[in-house]
């Protein structure tokens, strides 16, 4: 990974070139920046979304946001505005703009704020598992997780993995013993903690954000996951209704991690949406770390 310093904040990022039919990298390709959710590393996109996008001819940039190691932890705290400014700074430093954006959960929230503050940097946006407000249950869940972190209590990895599976996966996945076994192994080995995660968990939409999203002019695809407990479909649908002209899709048999549970359908929706957006540039330049 490479490192960019944006406004004094170090962000670790990966920059992948488009792939040709033989699997080799080639020059060009319109940039797509993928923005992960709370506590998630950019590498999560590399399992399914990065290969699909590079094979479709896009240059793809992923990064670890502020608060997610090895990027700066943001020990003093930060807001969604800070994260949106980080994203804008990364786009400018790598000379990517205007580009296409894909965000999930907190990452989608960050993208939405960038569309309001720096619409000049975006040509299209895909917003997955997003929201424009907190309801009582989601707000209580966030407070509870922050209180657990503040208590200093460390849950046994197996308990933490099981809880994470129940919260983020669809019953369609949970009822498959082989799939569940694989997911639990992954979750046990990828525990996330620390002050950066706490600050990310504390971020929630300000009152009135749904009204504010009426000012977004960037073409948007809003994707909800039918079995999502963290950001349920009705909250996602509110964002789709708030953004003028937004396209709304609901993907079945998918929980909060729907982009990993139903990657083929998620990738199909993203690529079909992007196919309908005019290309903003033919030969993007700037730093590029080509995939091997």
C-alpha positions in Angstrom: 0.0 0.0 0.0 1.0 3.6 -0.5 0.5 6.5 1.9 -1.0 9.9 1.3 -0.9 12.8 3.8 -4.1 14.7 3.6 -4.4 17.8 5.8 -1.9 16.3 8.2 -3.6 12.9 8.3 -1.9 9.9 6.9 -4.1 7.6 4.8 -3.0 4.2 3.5 -4.4 3.5 0.1 -4.2 1.0 -2.7 -4.5 2.0 -6.4 -5.3 -0.7 -8.9 -5.1 -0.4 -12.7 -7.7 -1.8 -15.1 -7.2 -5.4 -16.2 -7.0 -6.6 -19.8 -8.5 -9.9 -21.0 -5.3 -11.8 -20.1 -5.3 -10.5 -16.5 -2.5 -8.0 -17.0 -2.8 -4.3 -16.0 -3.2 -1.6 -18.6 -3.2 2.2 -18.6 -6.2 4.5 -18.3 -9.5 3.7 -16.8 -11.9 6.1 -15.1 -11.3 6.2 -11.3 -13.6 4.6 -8.8 -13.0 5.2 -5.0 -14.4 2.7 -2.6 -15.2 3.8 1.0 -15.5 1.2 3.7 -17.8 1.2 6.8 -16.9 1.7 10.5 -13.8 -0.2 11.5 -13.4 -1.9 8.2 -10.2 -1.9 6.1 -10.2 -1.1 2.4 -8.9 -4.5 1.6 -12.4 -5.9 2.2 -13.3 -4.6 -1.2 -10.5 -6.6 -2.8 -12.3 -9.9 -2.5 -15.1 -9.2 -5.0 -15.6 -5.5 -5.9 -12.1 -4.6 -7.0 -11.7 -7.5 -9.4 -15.1 -6.8 -11.0 -14.4 -3.1 -11.4 -10.9 -3.5 -12.8 -12.1 -6.2 -15.2 -14.7 -3.7 -16.4 -12.0 -1.2 -17.2 -12.0 1.0 -14.1 -9.1 2.2 -12.1 -10.0 1.4 -8.5 -8.7 3.1 -5.3 -9.4 1.7 -1.8 -8.1 3.1 1.5 -8.1 2.8 5.2 -10.0 5.8 6.6 -9.0 7.8 9.6 -9.4 5.7 12.7 -8.6 2.4 11.0 -4.9 1.2 11.3 -2.5 1.6 9.7 -4.0 5.0 8.8 -3.9 7.7 11.5 -6.0 6.7 14.5 -7.5 10.2 15.1 -7.0 9.9 18.8 -8.4 13.4 19.5 -11.7 12.5 17.8 -13.2 13.4 14.4 -16.5 13.9 12.7 -18.1 12.7 9.5 -17.1 16.1 8.0 -13.5 15.3 8.8 -13.8 11.9 7.0 -15.5 13.6 4.0 -12.6 16.1 3.9 -10.1 13.3 4.0 -11.8 11.7 1.1 -11.9 14.9 -0.9 -8.2 15.5 -0.1 -7.3 12.0 -1.3 -9.2 12.5 -4.5 -7.4 15.8 -5.1 -3.9 14.5 -4.2 -4.2 11.5 -6.5 -5.8 13.7 -9.2 -8.8 11.5 -9.5 -11.6 14.0 -9.7 -14.2 14.0 -10.9 -14.6 10.3 -10.2 -17.1 7.6 -9.2 -17.7 6.7 -5.6 -18.9 3.6 -3.8 -19.6 3.6 -0.1 -21.1 1.2 2.4 -22.6 2.0 5.9 -20.4 4.8 7.4 -18.6 4.9 4.1 -21.9 5.8 2.3 -22.5 8.4 5.0 -19.1 9.9 4.2 -19.8 9.9 0.5 -23.2 11.6 1.0 -21.5 14.4 2.9 -18.9 14.8 0.2 -21.7 15.1 -2.5 -23.0 18.1 -0.5 -19.6 19.8 0.2 -17.6 18.9 -2.9 -20.0 17.8 -5.7 -17.3 18.8 -8.2 -15.3 15.7 -7.2 -18.0 13.1 -8.1 -19.7 12.0 -11.3 -21.7 9.2 -9.7 -22.2 7.5 -6.3 -23.3 4.1 -5.1 -24.6 4.2 -1.5 -25.1 0.9 0.2 -26.5 0.1 3.7 -26.8 3.8 4.4 -29.1 6.0 6.5 -30.0 9.6 7.0 -31.1 9.3 10.6 -30.8 7.0 13.6 -33.9 5.2 15.0 -34.1 4.3 18.7 -32.7 0.8 18.3 -29.7 1.7 16.1 -28.8 4.6 18.4 -29.0 2.4 21.5 -26.9 -0.3 19.8 -24.2 2.3 19.0 -24.2 3.6 22.5 -23.9 0.1 23.9 -20.9 -0.7 21.8 -19.2 2.5 22.8 -19.8 1.8 26.4 -18.3 -1.7 26.0 -15.2 -0.2 24.4 -14.9 2.3 27.2 -15.3 -0.3 29.9 -12.0 -2.0 28.8 -13.7 -5.4 28.7 -12.3 -7.6 26.0 -14.8 -10.2 24.7 -13.5 -13.7 23.9 -12.8 -13.8 20.2 -15.3 -16.7 19.6 -18.1 -14.8 21.4 -17.2 -11.6 19.4 -17.2 -13.5 16.1 -20.6 -15.1 16.8 -22.2 -11.8 17.8 -20.8 -10.1 14.7 -22.2 -12.9 12.5 -25.6 -12.6 14.0 -25.6 -8.8 13.5 -24.2 -8.6 10.0 -25.2 -11.7 8.1 -28.5 -12.8 6.5 -30.4 -15.9 7.8 -29.8 -17.3 4.3 -26.0 -17.4 5.2 -26.5 -18.2 8.9 -28.5 -21.3 8.1 -25.7 -22.7 5.9 -23.3 -24.5 8.3 -20.3 -24.5 5.9 -20.7 -20.8 5.1 -21.1 -19.9 8.8 -17.9 -21.9 9.7 -15.9 -19.9 7.2 -17.4 -16.6 8.4 -16.7 -17.3 12.0 -13.1 -18.1 11.3 -12.7 -14.8 9.4 -14.3 -12.8 12.2 -12.2 -14.4 14.9 -9.1 -13.4 13.1 -10.1 -9.8 12.3 -11.2 -8.2 15.5 -11.2 -4.4 15.4 -10.8 -2.2 18.5 -9.1 1.0 19.7 -9.9 4.7 19.9 -10.4 5.1 16.1 -13.2 2.6 16.1 -14.8 4.3 19.0 -14.8 7.7 17.2 -16.2 6.1 14.1 -19.0 4.4 16.1 -19.9 7.8 17.6 -20.6 9.3 14.2 -24.3 9.5 13.5 -26.4 11.6 11.0 -27.2 15.1 12.3 -30.9 15.9 12.6 -32.2 17.2 9.3 -29.7 15.4 7.1 -32.5 13.8 5.0 -33.7 17.3 4.2 -30.2 18.4 3.3 -29.8 15.5 0.9 -32.4 17.1 -1.3 -29.5 19.4 -2.5 -27.5 16.4 -3.9 -27.3 16.7 -7.7 -24.9 13.8 -8.4 -26.5 10.7 -9.9 -26.9 8.1 -7.1 -27.7 4.4 -6.8 -28.9 3.5 -3.3 -28.8 -0.2 -2.4 -30.4 -1.7 0.6 -30.0 -5.3 1.9 -33.3 -7.0 2.8 -32.0 -8.8 5.9 -29.8 -5.9 7.2 -30.3 -5.4 11.0 -27.6 -2.7 11.4 -29.1 -0.4 8.7 -32.5 -1.8 7.9 -34.1 -1.3 4.5 -36.6 1.3 5.6 -33.8 3.7 6.7 -32.0 3.1 3.4 -35.2 3.8 1.4 -35.5 7.1 3.2 -32.2 8.2 1.8 -33.2 7.1 -1.7 -36.4 9.2 -1.5 -34.5 12.2 -0.2 -32.0 12.4 -3.0 -33.6 13.8 -6.2 -33.6 11.2 -9.0 -31.8 8.5 -7.0 -32.2 4.9 -8.1 -33.2 2.5 -5.3 -32.5 -1.3 -5.3 -33.1 -3.9 -2.6 -31.0 -7.1 -2.6 -32.4 -10.2 -1.0 -30.6 -12.9 1.0 -28.2 -10.2 2.2 -27.4 -8.6 5.6 -25.3 -5.7 6.4 -22.3 -7.3 4.7 -24.4 -7.8 1.5 -21.5 -6.8 -0.7 -19.7 -9.9 0.5 -22.8 -12.2 0.8 -24.3 -11.4 -2.6 -21.3 -10.0 -4.5 -22.4 -11.0 -8.0 -25.7 -9.1 -7.6 -24.0 -6.1 -5.9 -21.4 -5.9 -8.7 -24.0 -6.2 -11.4 -26.0 -3.4 -9.9 -22.9 -1.1 -9.6 -21.7 -1.8 -13.1 -25.1 -1.4 -14.7 -25.5 1.9 -13.0 -22.0 3.1 -13.9 -22.7 2.1 -17.6 -25.4 4.7 -17.7 -23.2 7.5 -16.5 -21.2 9.4 -19.1 -17.4 9.1 -18.8 -15.9 12.2 -17.3 -12.3 11.7 -18.5 -10.5 9.4 -20.9 -7.0 9.2 -19.4 -6.8 9.8 -15.7 -3.3 10.5 -14.4 -1.6 10.8 -11.0 0.1 8.2 -8.8 -0.7 4.6 -9.6 0.4 1.5 -7.8 -0.5 -1.2 -10.3 -1.6 -4.6 -9.0 0.9 -7.4 -9.6 
